[in-house]
Amino acid sequence: FDEIKSGILENLALLLRLLDQNTLNDPVNLWILDFIVDVGSQQHNMYWRCRQLIALQLSDFATMYPPHVVESKLIPLAKELLTDQVAEVRRSMGDESGRFIRALTAIFGTTNPFTDYCLSLASVYQSDKMHTAAWHSRVTFAIMCIEMFKHIGREKWLNDFQPALINLLNDKVVNVRFNAAKSLVTINRTLKDKKIILLVKHKLGKERDRDIQELLRPLKITE
C-alpha cells in the first residue's frame, strides 16, 4: 500500500484518540473496529506490514473499547497475530505482548483471557508435548517471555514461564534453543540467579551454532 495509507495505518491509534469514547463506540462507527480486525486477520503475504502495524498498536486499541469488545475481538486477534505466517508480525506481537497484558490488567484485573492463553502455552512448552506446536510458535513464545516477565509477577514467572524456557533449551530446532537461552540470560540480569546461568551453559555449552556461542561467551560464572 502507498505511503499515505501506510502513514494513516501506522498512526491509527493516535487518530482514534481524537474521538471521544461515545463517538468511537457509537454503532455507526463500529466499522472502525471491524477494519482493525479485518486488516489484522488478512493472511495474504503482501499485507504482512499492515498486520504488523496493527500488532504494534493493539495495546492502544484495547484501551479504547469496552471490555466485552476487547474480549471478543481484540484478544482473539492478538492470538492470531502471535501465530502469523510472517516472522516480523509474530515478533512484533510478541514484543507488544507485555504492553497488551498491562492494558488488559487495567481492564480485567490480573486474570484475563490473554494471560490465561499465555499460561496454557507455558504449560505445553514445559512438557514433552512442546513439539506439537510449530517451531516458529516456540520461537515467538521464547521471545515474548521477556515482556511477560515484566508484567505477570515473579510467582507466575518462576512457576510457569521459566520452566517452559528451560525445557525449550532442549528443543530440536537451534533457533528455538537460542531464543530460549537469550530470554533466560536477559531476564536473569534482573533475577541474578547463578543457577540459571550455570544451567544455560551446561545445556548449550557444546553448541556449534555461532549465535549461541556469542551469547554464552560473556557468561563468566562458574560453579
N, C-alpha and C positions, 0 to 999 in steps of 0.2 A: 504494500500500500504506500501511497505517496507521503511526502514529508508532512503535509498539513494534517492528514488523517492520523499519522503517527504521533504528531505533537498533541493532538486532541486526546488520543487514547492514553498517551503517556501521562497526561495531566488530568485525566478524567476525575479522579478523586478530588483534586483541588477545585475543579469546576463545579462538582456536585455540592461541595461545601458552601457554595454561594447561594444555594437554595435552602430555604428553611425546611425543617423536618416535615411540616404539614404538606408543603408543596411536593417534596420529594416522594412522600408516601401516599400522595393522592392517587387513587386508582387510574386516573388519566395518565399518570407518569410512570406506571409500572413497566412500561416498555423499556425504561432505562435499565431496570434490574434484569429484565429478560435479555436485553442487549449484552449486559455484562456476562450473564451465564452462557448465552449463545456463543459469544466470542471466546470465552474461556474453555468451552466444550468443543470448539471446532477443531477436528483432528487432522485436517489436511496439512501436510508438512509446510506448505507455502505460508501458512498463517501462524507458524510457531512463535514468531516475535510478538504477535498480538496476544497470544496466550501468556507469554512471559510478562508482558506489561500488565495484564490483569492479575497475575500471580503476585507481582510486586506491590499491588495496591489493595490486595484482598483484605488486609487488616483494617485499612481505612474504610473500605466499603462496609465492613462488619459493624462499624460504629454508627453508621447512618441509618440502618434499618432495624425494625423491631425484632425481638428475639425469635419469634416463630419464622420470620423470613430468613434470618441468619441460619437457623437450624435446618430449614427445608431447602434452601437454595445455595447458600454460600459454603456451608460445611461440606456438603457433597461435592461441590466444585473444587474445594481445597484437596479433598481426597483424590479426585480425578487428576488434578494438576501434579500431584506427587507421583503419579504413575504415568505421566505423559510419555509419549514415544520419543520426544526430543530431550536430550540431556540438559540443555540450557534451561528449559522450562522446569524440569524436575528439580534442578539445583536451585533455581530462583524460589520455588515454592518451599523447598527445604530451608533455605536461608530466611524466608519470611515466616516460617512456622512459629518461631518464638514470639514475634510481634502479634501473630494471629492468635496464639494462645493467650497472650496478655489481654488482647481485646475481648476474647471470649470469656476470660475470667471476670472482667468487669461487667459482662452481661449476665453470665450464668453462674458465676462462682467457680470454685476450683474444680468442680465436676462438670464436664461438658462433653458433648459427643465427639469432638475432635481429639481431646486429650484421651478419652476412652479408646478411640481408634488407634492413637499412637501407642497406648499401653498394650493393645492387642497385638500390634506389630512387634513390640518388645518381647511379648510372651512367645511369639513364634520364633523370633531370631535367637532367643536364648535356649531353644530346644533343638532336637535333631531334625525338626521339620523345616529348618531355615531355608533349605534349598528348594522348597516347594514354591517359593516366591522367585520372580525373575531376578537375575543378578543385579540389574540396574536399580531395582527397587531396594535391594540390600545396600547398595552404594548410597542411594538417597537417604535411607534411614541413618546410616553412619554419619553422613554429613549433617543432617538435621539435628542429631543428638547434641551438637554444640549449642544450638539455640534452645533445645528442650531443657538443657541443664540450667539455663538462666531463669527459667520460669516455672518448672514443675516442682521444685523443692528438693532438698537433699535426700529425704527418705525415699521418695519415688525413684530418684536417680540411682541410689545405691541398690535398691531392691529390684528394680525393673530394667532400667536402661543400661547401666554399667555392665551387668551380667550379659546382656544381649551383645554389647560391643565386644566383650571379652570372647564370647563364643564366635563372633564373626572373624576373630583373628585366625580361626581355623578354616575359614572359607576356602573353597577350591579356586576362587577367582582372585587373582592378585590385586585387582583394583578395589575389591571389597576389603581385603586384608589391609591394604594401605590406608584406606579412608577410616576404617575402624581404629587402626593404630593412631592415625593423625588426630582423631577426635579424643581418644583416651589421653594422649600426650597433651593436647591443647587444654582439656578440662582439668588435667592434673596440675596445671600451673596454678589453679585455684585450690584444689583439694590437697595438693602436696603430699600425696600418699606414695611413699617409696615403693611399696609392694606392687603397685600398678605398673610403674616404670620397669621394675625388675621382671614382671610378668610379660610385658610387651617385648622386652629384649630377649627373654627366654624363648618366647613363641616364634619371634621373627628374626632372631639374631643371625641365622644362617641363610636368610633370603638373598637371592641374587638380584632381585629387582632393584634397579638404581634408585628409584624414588624412595623405596623403603630403607635402603642403605643410607640415603641422605637424611631421612627422618630420624634414624636411630643414632647417627654419628655424634650429635651433640649430647646425647644422653650419657652422662659420665657416671651415673650412680652404679655402685657395685654392692654386692652382698657383704 
